[in-house]
Amino acid sequence: MPYNATTIATTIDKINRSYFLPAIQRPFVWSPEQVLSLFDSLMKGYPISSFLFWDVAPENKPNWQIYKFAENFRFGETHNEIAETDGRDVTLVLDGQQRLTSLLLGLRGTFTVKAKNKRWDNPSAWSRRRLYLDLLFEPSEVEQNSDDEDAPEPAYAFELFENAPPASPGRLWIKVGEVLNHASDDAFYRFRDVVIERLPDSASRLDERTASRNLDRLHRMVWKDEIVSYYTEKDQDYDRVLGIFIRANDGGTKLSKSDLMMSMISSKWTDISAREEIYSLVQTINQRLDRKNDVTKDFVMKASLLLSDLDHVYQVRNFANRNLEVMRGNWARIKTSLRRTFLLVNRFGIDRENLTSLNALLPIAYYLHKIDVDLLDGTTAFHGSNAERIRRWLIASLLLGVFGGASDNTIGVARNTIYASLRETRDFPLLDMYSALARQRKRPVNINNDTLPAVMGIRYGQKPTFLLLSLLYAEKNWGTIPHHIDHIVPKSLINRRTLMGMNIPASRIDRIVDAVDDVGNLQLLTSSDNISKNNQRFDDWILTRDGEFLARHLIPNDRDLWDIRMLPEFVAARRKLIEKKLLALQGAVAEPEPNTAV
């Protein structure tokens, strides 16, 4: 197998001009840290492994869906843009996409990254950054602890910045991509002189030599050294190419099962692009519904097996040609059913912020797929009662971790229960699901006296908190109502200094502080109600709540408990009201309607 070698600059110039991605490739998945590590390895002269390309014959280009490399990448995105290749030679990258995309982003593109601890839907959490190198940092000059064999090797100072950092003592940053503008030696020498001139007057001759040496190394790395070693496959047999792709991608960033499944499906769904269909559905569910979700292609492919009444265990053997044909025949309805599923649970207020198990949605998708009815409109008693059955079952399953761990057997029992029930009635089999899953799990799967302690242990700030609180209200459509999880007794009032000033004993203060985040002190308020509450003193606000408000939020009527000094007793009393409410919800929802209701 003859290999060729070329420079990074030559390779970058071909990306999205003649180098493209096949549909069987997974998206870009490297983290920013991996990208920085790649550039550090290149600067140190380390090998970065070889690449595998496939020259596509012009007459075969129309047969394949071809994609562009991500040039301006937003971390978390999973969708590449389709390439228009008319009039172009096409070479598809079978192995090396992560490395080539990293080189492209670092030299000619941008990274849009999210700040830590900020919400995904907050625009200010995101910033568009480029790759910079501090020319004054020399890793070889960093002293290492010779006694620590596990200490990481010092790295070149590559960093991502939104704006160019100013030159400062000990720092001289350069945008890495600028080196692409200076191919010839003369052009580079002029550029190097300009960069060195940016050093402050206080810079030493050593600083000048370090900056010049690092810039020379960067230019040589991009323009001189033939670092990119590659083999080009020219055979046009797709099965052969698929086999090469799977073997080549056995190392590196580990291929997920769905990457291999996508390769198989893309080769068999010849009338449509499986990759485009699946990624478009993922993007629609995650980004284009009323609430944000976090669906993966793995979930979509597993759901496709389940909804097609095939063996849903996520293994390669279940993606045989016959099964792929069945899935293709059902694909249009599968898309509709999955979209209806997320529209329904999003209406309940369940989304990526509080959904603790995607697998818990599979039985719901199966049920909706079988009855082929959109439960969102609420125009009949059937729609309303079954949406409520689903809501209660789903929240109980999430709170109790019914689909945690290896859940294939649980999913299978749920599917079989729904399938059997639909022979008698089109209602969602809430009670049958509780019974069947309890037998399979060998423990209760609904909220009862045995499971209440675990459920009531949920506290403020945990993912399931909203799920539990939402069960307490007659309102079901929290996904359409701006709301907040609110401390009834405001947390701002519960600080030790204030409580000590009230001459409360230390042991009592400990109990009060512990009680403030207890579920017994939490409620769901609409945004307008929460703003109204925040604009008043708590003493004034609580005294103006009428009986209907207190009953809706399960707030004890005993006004003596409304004093912040009585918070532990207030929480204990309200926990009893919450427990009573939860236990009352576990029976039948309503009298089932006859089959003719739908």
N, C-alpha and C positions, 0 to 999 in steps of 0.2 A: 504494500500500500504506500505509494509515494506521497510524502507530505511536502507542502510548500510553506514558506515563511514570508511575512511582510511586516510593515511597520504599523503602529497604532494609527498614525495619521492617515495612511492609505485606507485602512480598514474603516475608520470613522467616516471617511469621505464616501464610502460605498453604502453605509447604512441608510436605509430608506430611499436609496437610489437603485441599487441592485441587490443588496442584502435585505431580506425580509423574513418574516416568521410564518411557519405553517400553522394551520388550525390545531394541529395536535400539540403544539407547545402550550405550556401553562403560562400564566401571567408572570410579570416581574414580581418576585417575592423577597428580594434581598432587603435587609434593613440598612439604614444609613451607616451603621457601624461596619457592616460588611463591605460597603462601597469604599469607605475610608481605608479599610484594611487592604483592599485590592490595590489601591493607588500606593499605599505604603510598600507593599510587596514589590511593585513595579519599580519604585524609586530605589529599592535596595537590590534590584537586579535578580530577584527571585523568579523562578519559572511559574507560570500561571496555567499550566496544562494546555493541551491542544484543543482545537475546535473542529467540528464536523459540519460540513456544508453539503447541500444537494443542489446541483444545477438542474433546473426544470426546463425541459425542452419547450420551445415556443408553442408547439401545437398542444402541449399538455397544460399550459397556464390556465385556460378556462375551466379545467377540471377541478381545480383546488381553490379553496378560500385562503387568501393570503393577507397577512396583517403587517402593519408597521410596528417598528420598535417605539416604545414610549420615549419621547424626547423631552416632554415637560410632565414629570410624573408626580401624581398626588398619592402619597402613601395611604394604602387602604383600598385603592381602586383596583379593579380586577379585569378591566376591559381594554383591549387594544383596538386601535382604529383600523378599519379595513383599508388595505392599500389598493390604489389604482395603478396597475402595472402595464397599461397599454404602451407599446413602444419601448419597453424596458427589458433588458435581460434580467432574469430572476434567479437568484441563488437563495435557497431557504436554509436557515440555520437550524440544524438538528441538535447540536450540542454546543452550549456556550452562550445561550441567550442571557443568562444572569450577568455574566462577565461583560459581554458586549454592551448590554443596556447600561451597566454601571459606567463603562468607559464613555458612552455617549452622553449620559447625564452629567458626568463630571467635567467633560471637555466642551460640550456644546449645548447642554440642556439645563434644566432646573429641577429642584426637588421642592415639593410643597409638603411641609410636615406640620404635625399638630403638636402644640405645646402640651407638656404633661399636665395631668389633673384638670384639663379643660374639656368641656363637652364637644362631641363631634359636630353638633349642629350649631356651634358658636363660631361665626365667621372670624372673630378676632383670635380664635385659637390656632388659626392656620397662617403660615408664612411661607413665601416662595423664596427659596434659597439657592445659591450657587456655591461651587466648590472653590475654596481658597487654600493657599499654601503659605505658611510663614517661612520666608527664605532665611531667616536668621536662626532657625532652630536646627541644630545638627545632632541627630540621635547618637552618633558615634562618640560625641563628647559628653554624653550623660553618664555619670558614674552609677554603676549597678552594685547592689549588695551581692558579693560573691558567695555569701552563705545561703542565699535564697535561690535555689535552683528553679523554683516555680514562678519567679518574678517575670512578668511579661517583658519582652524586649522593647526598648524605647522605640517609638514610632515617629515618623515625620509628622509635622504639625499640619495635617490636612483638617480643615473644618468647613462646615456649611454656614454661610452667613446670608442674611437678607440683603444687606448693603455692604459695600466694601469697607473693611475696617481701616481707619486712618493709621498712617505710620506713627510709631511711638518708640521710645527707647526700648530696645530689645525686641522689637516686632517690625517686620516688613512683609505685609501681606500682598499676594498677587493672585488675581483670578486665574485659575489653572487654565481655563480655555483660551486665554490670551496667547498662549504659546502656539496655537494653531494658525495664528496670523503671520507667522514668521518662518517660512519654510527654508529659505536659503540662509547660509551662514552670515552673509553680509546683513540681511534684514534682522537676523537674530542678534548680531553684535550691536546694531544700533538700538534695538529694543532693550538689550541688557544694560547699555549705558544709561538709557532713560530711567530704567528701574533703579539702578544704583544711585542715580541722582536724587531719588526720593528719600534716601537715608538722611536722618537728621545730622546736623553739624557735629553733634556729640558722638557720632558713630566712629568706631575705631577701624584701623586697617583690617583687623581680624574680622569685624563685621562685614566689611566689603568683600573679603575673600570668601567668607561663608555664604553670603548671599549670591555671589557670582557662581560659586561652585554648585550650589543647589539649583540655581536657574539653568546652568549648563546641563546638569544631570536630568532635569525635567525636559529640556529640549531634546536631548539625546534619546531619552526614553520614548518620546512621542514621534520624533522625526528620523532618528538614525537606526536604533536597534530594531532588528527584525524579530520582535517578540511574539507576534501572532503566528503560531504554527498551526496549519490546518490541512485537513484532508477533504477532498471534494468527491462526493459520490455522483456518478453520472447515469447510473441505471434508472430507468423510468418505471420499474415495477414497484407499485405503491406498497404491496405487502412486504417486499424486501426492505423498502425504506422504513416502513413502520417497525419492522424487527430491529433494524439498525438503531432507530430512535430509542426504542425501549431499552436496548442493551447499553447504548451510550449514556443514557440518563440514569443508569443504575447507581452511579456515584454522584458526587457533588451535592447540590441541594436536593434532598430526597424527594423523588416523585411520590405524590400521594396516590392512593388508589384511584381517585377520580381523574388524575392526570392520565393514568393508563387507560381508564375507561373512556375518557374523552378521545384518546387516540383511536380506540377501537370503534367508538360510535361515529367519529368523523369519517372513518374509512367505509362505514356501512350505510350511513344515512346519506345517500348520494344525491337526493333531490333537494335537500336543504343543508345549510351549514349548521351542524350540531353545536359547534362552538359558539357561533353567533346567537343561536336560539337560546342556549343555556345561559350564556353570560348576559344577554339582554334581559332574560327573566330575572336573574339575580340582581341586576342593576335596577330594574323596575321595582322589585320588592324592597330593596334596600334603600333606594333614594327617591322614588317617585310616588309613593303612597302618602297618606296623611301623616304617618309617623315613620321614623327610621327603624330599619330592621338590620339584622346581621346574618343573612342567609349565605350559605356557601354552596358551591357547585356540588359538593359531596351530598348535601341535604337534598338537592334537586334530583340527583341521580338515584339516591336511595328511595326517594318518594316516587320516582318513575317506576321502579320495580314494584313497590307496594301497591300503588294505584292501578297497576296493570295486572294485579293478582298473580304476580310471579314471586318466586322465593326472594324475600327482601333482604336477606343477609348480604352484606356488602363485600362480595368476593368476585374475583375475575370470572369464575365459572358461571356466574349468573348473568354475565354479559355476552353469552353465546349468541350466534347469529339469529337463531329463532327468537330469543327473547328481545333482541334489538329490533326485530321486525314488529313484534307486538308493541313495544314501547313507542316505536315510530308511529304506528297506527293510532295510538292513544294520545300522542303528544299534544295535540291541540286542546283536548279536554284536560289533560294533566296541567297545562299552563293555567287554564281557567280555574281549576280547582285549587291550585296553590295560591293564586292571586286572591280568590275568595277567602281562603283560610286566613291570610294575613290581613286582609281588609276587616274580617270579623274580629280577630283577636286585637288588632290595633284599635278598633272601636271600643273594646273593653279597657283600653289604656295600656295594653301589654305590648311592649316593643323591646328593642335591644337593651334598654336600660334596666329592665326587670325580668326579661325572659331567661330563666335559668336552664332550660333544656329545649333545644330545637326538636328533639325526638318526640317530645310530648305533643307536638302539633301534628304528627303523622296520622294518628287515629282520627283527628278532626278532618284532616284533608281527605282521608279515605271515606269518611262518612259523607262529606259534602260532594265528593266525586260520585258516590253511588246514588245519592238522591238527586243530584244535578239541579240543585235549587240554591239561589242566592238568599241567605238568611238575613241580609243586611236591611232589606226594605221594611220589615216589620209590619207588613200590611195585613197579615193574618195571625190568628192565635198560634198557628203552627210555627210560623217564623219566630214569634216572640218567645214561646215556651221552649223551643229547641235551642235557640241562641242562649237562653238562660241555663239550660241543662249543660250545654257545652262550657259555658263560663264557669259554673260551679265545679264541674269535673276537672277542667284544666287547672284552675287555681289550686284546688286541693292536691292535684298531682304534682304541681310545681312546689307547693309548700312542703310536701312530704317526700320529695325527691324520688317519686315513683319511677322516673325514667333515668335515674342516675346510673353511672357505671355501664356495664355491658347490658344493653336493654333490648337486644334483638328478640329474646323470648317474650319480653313484656309487650313489645310492638306486635308480635305475632298473635298473642292472646287477645289483645285489644282488637286487632283486625278480625279475628275469627268470631269474637263476640258481636261486633257490629254486623258482620256478614250474616250470622245466624239470626240476629234480631230483626234485620230488614226483611226477612221472610214473613214476619208477623205484623210489623208496624214500621212506619217510616220515621218514628221519633228516635232521637238520640237515646241510646239505652243507658241512662245514667246509673241506675241501680244495678243493672246487670254488669256494667263495667266495674263498679265497686266490688261486686262479689267475685267476678272472674279474676280480676287482678290481685285481689287479696289472697285468693287461693294460690295463684302463681307466685306471688311475692312472699307468701307465708307471713304476712303482717297486714294490719289495716292500711287501706289506701285512701280512706276518707277521714274527715275530721270528726273524731269521737272522743270519748273520755280518755281513751288510751293515748291518742295522738295529740290531745290538747296541750300538754306540757311543752312539747317540742315546738308547736306552732306559736304558743304564747311567749316563747323565749326570743322571738324576733324583736329586734330593737331598731331604733332610728339609724339610718345610714346603710342598712343592709338591703341587698337587692329585693328580697321578698316583701319588704315592708309595705310597699304600695299594694301588692297582691292581697295581703291580709286585710288591710284597711278597706280596700274596695269592696270586699264581701259584706261590709257592715251597712252599706247604703242601698236604698231602693234604686238609686241612679245606677244605670249599667254602662252608659256610654261615656266613660271618663276620657276616652281617647279624643273626643270632640270638645271637651271642656278644659280650658286652661285651669290647672289646679296645682296645689302645693301640699306637701306633707307638713303639717303644722304641729308644733308643740302647743297643747292647750294652755298649760302654764308655761309662759315663754322661757326658753332656755337662758335668755339674757338676764333674767331675774335670779337665776340659780347660780350664784358664784359665792365662793366661800367667804370672801371678805364681807359681802353684804349680809350673809347669814350670821357670821360671827358678830356683826354689829347689832344684830337683833337678839343677842345673848342666847343663841341656840347652842346646846351642847355639841361637842365635836362628833360624838357618835350619831347624833340625830342629823347633823349636817351630812355625814357620809350617806345616810339613808336617803336624804332628800336629793343629793347629787346623783345617786345611783338611779333614782326613780324618774328623773327628768326625761331620759331617752327610752324609758319603758314604753311598750305598745299601749299601755293604759293611759299614757299622756299624749298620744298622737291621734290626729284626726286628718281627714281630707277636707280642705277648704278650696272653694273656687278662688281664682286670683283676685276678683273684686272683693270677696269676703275677707281674704287675707290682708289686702291693702287696708280695708276698713278697720280690721283688728289692730294692725300695726300703727295706725294713726291715733289710737286711744290708749290710755293707761289700762293695764289688764284689769284692775279693780273695777273701772268704769265699764269696760267691755263685757265682762262676765255677768255683771249685775243687770245688763240690759238684754240678755239673751232670753227669749220667750220659751214657753214650754215646748213648742214644736221644734225649735232649734236644739234644745237640750235632748229631746227624745231622738231626733235624727242622728245626733252625734254621740248618743249613749252617755251623756254627761250626768252624773248623779245629781239629784235634786237637792241634796243636803248642802246648804250654803256654807256650813261650817267647814266643809271639805275644800272650799274654794280658796282658802288661805294658803299661801305658798308654804307655810310651816306645816301644813297638813298634807303635803303632796304625797307621801307614802300611803296614807290612808285613802286619799282621792284615787290614786292609781289602783289600789287593791279593790276598791268598790267598783271602779269602772271595768277592771279586768273581769269581774264576775258578770257584768252586763254584756261584755264582748263575748265571753265564753257561752253564755246563754243564747246569744244571737247566732253564733257559729254552729252550735249544735242543732238549732232549729232549721238550719239551711240544708241539712244533709238528707232530708226525705225527698219524696216525689215533688216535682215542680208544679205540675198541673195534670188534670185528667187528660190522657192522650186522646187526640182526635182520631177519627177513622181515617183510613188510607185515602179516602176520596177528598180529604181536605187540601191536598197538594195538587 
